[in-house]
Amino acid sequence: MAVTGDAQALPEAQDGRQDGLDHLGLALLGTSAASGPAVLGDAYGDVGADQSEVENRLAAWVRTRPRGTTPTAAVRDGVLSALAQGDPTLGLSKEADAFWHIVDESSSLRARTREIAERSEAALAAALAEEAAPGDPLPRLLAGALAGTFRAVVAEIRRKLAAGEEIEAVRAEVTAAAGRMFAALDRVSEDL
């Protein structure tokens, strides 16, 4: 079942509202672990992403990084690569605005994006903790900073595209800003 932004084409919700969005459920909401759009369709199939991949992406970048690469550099490289490749989970497309409009109109879809982001951050914290001393709070703090930066990248893309900026200009500006932010965070992850 594909969903469009046309409220008339959506089924009536159980509470009688016409938007029908609050009951769509997980199969119809695909977002990045940091709340970026992946797909609004069945089981993430339109972009070949599944929920587990999306939620564990940041942790996977850390776990599979080359020897000698800091965790922050691994996440930075993953984000910059996703930006360069136009990864649909970042929402770097004109279609993303329609997706976010649907999400914004549904309290359950907004809650679902937060839940996915929280799971992503927890998975990243667990990956970082694998390399730290037991009880060290730095992995959780760094995971919050890295996941927060990822969410901010997606939010900035969303804000700029909604303001009518061109995709390539947004990509260039967000890539530069993300690079600067990750450079600042990298000094922290050297201690991990």
Solvent accessible surface area in square Angstrom, and as a share of the most:
residue,aa,sasa,rsa
1,M,117,0.52
2,A,88,0.68
3,V,15,0.09
4,T,77,0.45
5,G,47,0.45
6,D,75,0.39
7,A,47,0.36
8,Q,163,0.72
9,A,73,0.57
10,L,18,0.09
11,P,59,0.37
12,E,99,0.45
13,A,7,0.05
14,Q,174,0.77
15,D,102,0.53
16,G,39,0.38
17,R,98,0.36
18,Q,112,0.50
19,D,31,0.16
20,G,0,0.00
21,L,7,0.03
22,D,49,0.25
23,H,78,0.35
24,L,18,0.09
25,G,37,0.36
26,L,70,0.35
27,A,54,0.42
28,L,11,0.05
29,L,2,0.01
30,G,1,0.01
31,T,0,0.00
32,S,0,0.00
33,A,1,0.01
34,A,2,0.02
35,S,24,0.15
36,G,0,0.00
37,P,8,0.05
38,A,7,0.06
39,V,14,0.08
40,L,26,0.13
41,G,4,0.04
42,D,77,0.40
43,A,67,0.52
44,Y,12,0.04
45,G,53,0.51
46,D,109,0.56
47,V,52,0.30
48,G,62,0.60
49,A,15,0.12
50,D,66,0.34
51,Q,37,0.16
52,S,66,0.43
53,E,103,0.46
54,V,5,0.03
55,E,17,0.08
56,N,58,0.30
57,R,31,0.11
58,L,1,0.01
59,A,1,0.01
60,A,45,0.35
61,W,55,0.19
62,V,0,0.00
63,R,119,0.44
64,T,108,0.63
65,R,54,0.20
66,P,95,0.60
67,R,243,0.89
68,G,81,0.78
69,T,32,0.18
70,T,30,0.17
71,P,5,0.03
72,T,0,0.00
73,A,9,0.07
74,A,8,0.06
75,V,0,0.00
76,R,67,0.24
77,D,69,0.36
78,G,9,0.09
79,V,0,0.00
80,L,47,0.23
81,S,46,0.30
82,A,7,0.05
83,L,0,0.00
84,A,75,0.58
85,Q,144,0.64
86,G,27,0.26
87,D,33,0.17
88,P,68,0.43
89,T,7,0.04
90,L,1,0.00
91,G,3,0.03
92,L,12,0.06
93,S,37,0.24
94,K,105,0.44
95,E,126,0.57
96,A,8,0.06
97,D,78,0.40
98,A,57,0.44
99,F,15,0.06
100,W,15,0.05
101,H,104,0.46
102,I,7,0.04
103,V,2,0.01
104,D,59,0.31
105,E,90,0.41
106,S,0,0.00
107,S,63,0.41
108,S,44,0.29
109,L,4,0.02
110,R,91,0.33
111,A,43,0.33
112,R,31,0.11
113,T,9,0.05
114,R,134,0.49
115,E,67,0.30
116,I,0,0.00
117,A,6,0.05
118,E,117,0.53
119,R,104,0.38
120,S,1,0.01
121,E,50,0.22
122,A,63,0.49
123,A,19,0.15
124,L,0,0.00
125,A,15,0.12
126,A,52,0.40
127,A,1,0.01
128,L,0,0.00
129,A,50,0.39
130,E,114,0.51
131,E,84,0.38
132,A,23,0.18
133,A,68,0.52
134,P,139,0.87
135,G,73,0.70
136,D,47,0.24
137,P,73,0.46
138,L,39,0.19
139,P,1,0.01
140,R,141,0.51
141,L,120,0.59
142,L,3,0.01
143,A,0,0.00
144,G,24,0.24
145,A,39,0.30
146,L,0,0.00
147,A,1,0.01
148,G,24,0.23
149,T,10,0.06
150,F,0,0.00
151,R,78,0.28
152,A,58,0.45
153,V,9,0.05
154,V,4,0.02
155,A,56,0.43
156,E,55,0.25
157,I,1,0.00
158,R,80,0.29
159,R,135,0.49
160,K,12,0.05
161,L,16,0.08
162,A,68,0.52
163,A,73,0.57
164,G,51,0.49
165,E,56,0.25
166,E,115,0.52
167,I,40,0.20
168,E,109,0.49
169,A,56,0.44
170,V,0,0.00
171,R,45,0.17
172,A,66,0.51
173,E,90,0.40
174,V,4,0.02
175,T,46,0.27
176,A,53,0.41
177,A,43,0.33
178,A,3,0.03
179,G,22,0.21
180,R,162,0.59
181,M,92,0.41
182,F,0,0.00
183,A,50,0.39
184,A,41,0.31
185,L,19,0.09
186,D,25,0.13
187,R,160,0.58
188,V,65,0.37
189,S,2,0.01
190,E,113,0.50
191,D,118,0.61
192,L,49,0.24
